[in-house]
């Protein structure tokens, strides 16, 4: 039986802003289980970006049950789906999903 994956909504990012996105897998790890590998990818949900993977910068960072990735640049008005696949010491593949919109417009909170 498959498990539903909750999709996060990250705060908007400015085109020239560098941010770090994180996924926490604490509730999905068994006692003693660790994350051994995390791979991030990006696809376009809305708008046009011929190279969406270019927003992924460098390798993912793993700290305990948290996987992080530096996100750079992007195209104004594009909504991306950021995906993390974390492989555990027990060979589980854990998925994290989050929407990220890139903008040139500064919106006060």
N, C-alpha and C positions, 0 to 999 in steps of 0.2 A: 504494500500500500504506500502511495506517495504522500509526502507531507507538504502542506501548503507553505510557501515561502513568503514571509512578509517583506514588502518593498518599502525601504526607507525613503524619506524625502530630505535630501541635504539642502542646506541654505544655498541661495543663489550665489554664484561666483562671478566676479568681474573677469573680463577677458585677460587683463594683465595681472591678475591675482593668482598666486600660488597657494593652494590649500592642501591639507591632509584629510583624507576621508578614512573612517575606521568602521570595521565590523567587529562585533563582540560575539564570541561563540561559547561563552561561559556555560550556558544552560544546555549546550549540545555535547559537551565533553564528559566522558566517564571519568571516574576517579583515577588519577594517574595518567590519563590520556593527554597528549600534547599535540600542538599543531607543528608539523614539520615543514610544510610548504604552503605558500599562499601566492596565487596568480590572479592578478587583476586584469580586466578588459573593459573596453567601452564601446558601446554601439549607439547609433542615433535613433531616438524615439520620435523626435519632431524637429524639422528643419533640415538643413543640408550641411554636411561636413564630409568631404571626400576621404578624410583620414582620421576617423574618430579615435583610433588608438594612440594618436600623437599626444593626447592629453595625459596619458599615463607616463610618468617620468620616473625612470629608474626601477629598482626592484622593491617589492613589498617588504615591510618590516613586521616581524612577529614578536609580540611581547606577551607571554602567557597565552591567554585565550583571545587576544586582540590582534587583528591584522590591520595594518595601515598602509596607505599609498599616497604619494605626492601626486597631485593633479595640477597641471599647468595649462595656460593658454585656453584654447577652445574657440568656438565661433559664436559671435553675438547672435542671440535668439535661438540657439540650438539647445534642445533638451536631450541629455545623454542618459543611458542606463549603464551604471557602473556595476560590474559583477566581480565578485571575489569567489574563487574556489579554493577552499582551504583543505589540505590533505592532512589527516591526523596520523599519529603513531599507530593507530589501530586500523589504518587504511580506509577510514571514512572519508567521504568527500562532502564537505559542508559548503553550502551556498549562501552568499550574501548578495543582496540586490539593493540598489538605491538610485533614485532619480536625481540628476544634477542639471540645473539650467544655468547657462552662461549668458551674461548680459553686459552691455556697455553702459547701462543706465543705473545710476546709484539711487536706490530706493531707501528712504529712511524707515527705520523700524518703529 
